[in-house]
Amino acid sequence: MEFGAVLQTNPPASRTIQLAKLAEVHGFSHVWTFDSHLLWQEPYVIYSQILAQTQRVKVGPFVTNPATRDWTVTASVFATLNEMFGNRTVCGIGRGDSAVRVTNGRPTTMAELRESIHVIRELGNSRSVEYKGSTIQFPWSRGSELEVWVAAYGPMALKLAGEVGDGFILQLADVDIAAWMIKHVRDAAEAAGRDPMSVKFCVAAPFYIGDDWAHMRDQCRWFGGMVGNHVADIVAKYGMHGTVPDALTEYIKGREGYDYNEHGRAGNVHTEFVPDEIIDRFCLLGTADQHLDKLKQLAELGVDQFAGYLQHDNKEETLRVYGETVIPAMTEHITAKA
């Protein structure tokens, strides 16, 4: 199992770069960032500095969308970074949430998401592609390699992830929900004629090493609100029951609204509806052993990467304990199972 750290690009940028360097020191393979250019600093500029000051971590958005930038611009950024620093980028993408909603926009359609994945991936891999009636290719790009991982919750997005994604990003760490969604992605991949085991699976959630459960829960309650935004879209389209597990829909009954100015922020007052039970199910909290218990369950499901959100007040200590205890223990566990 690989490990990623998910950062917000809050100023100063030097702090984001420092945390990325620390993540690499502690054995993390990926550094992801939010991608909402109004709420936080522009991540692609910061990626260049992270890559310049590290040796092996891969960087990418968690997640971008087809609406904010022209698809060819997105692909060009990745191809350029790959030429500068070796193939050390990955593209996480979804239909669009905070980046589009703060400008009163809407998430893109599934058809737009599907087409954007194709265009970005082909260009990002130094290949030609049909785009707006023309065949285009970066004449300067040689040997660039880019995987595109699809973030999804709803049935149509899960199907798309299985059909075209190099990877699937699930932004919650509930073992039962993860098992259900991974099965749906694999089934979609197989129905599309793909090897279902070729799709990589990334589970992402806040991770906090500590023993003060009330404090840890309050620091991570924002995550239930963020997930709730996506769940609310699913419920609005499909209803409360049937399309996704009830465990994912029931808790948003008390949801009254959401302020994207507090998106992904500890202490977000619009997430008070999120019960402690959901935080415990969706996140990784507690001692190293408690983290390992859930990580081992996720590994049994076939999860290839755990990406931990660091939007809390114990960033350095959590990275340290993962580097010194959790990652080595998981490596040993998986090696012994092989």
WODA-V843369 format. One record per helix or strand of 3 or more residues. SS is the DSSP state (h for helix, s for strand). FROM is the first residue (numbers start at 1). TO is the last residue. If there is no record, write none. Layout:
ss = [SS	SS]
from = [FROM	FROM]
to = [TO	TO]
//
This chain:
ss = [s	h	s	h	s	h	s	h	h	s	s	s	h	s	h	h	s	h	h	h	h	h	s	h	s	h]
from = [2	13	30	43	58	71	91	98	110	129	134	148	155	167	175	196	200	213	246	260	269	276	284	288	305	315]
to = [7	25	33	52	61	85	94	101	124	131	136	151	164	170	191	198	209	238	254	262	271	282	286	300	309	337]
//
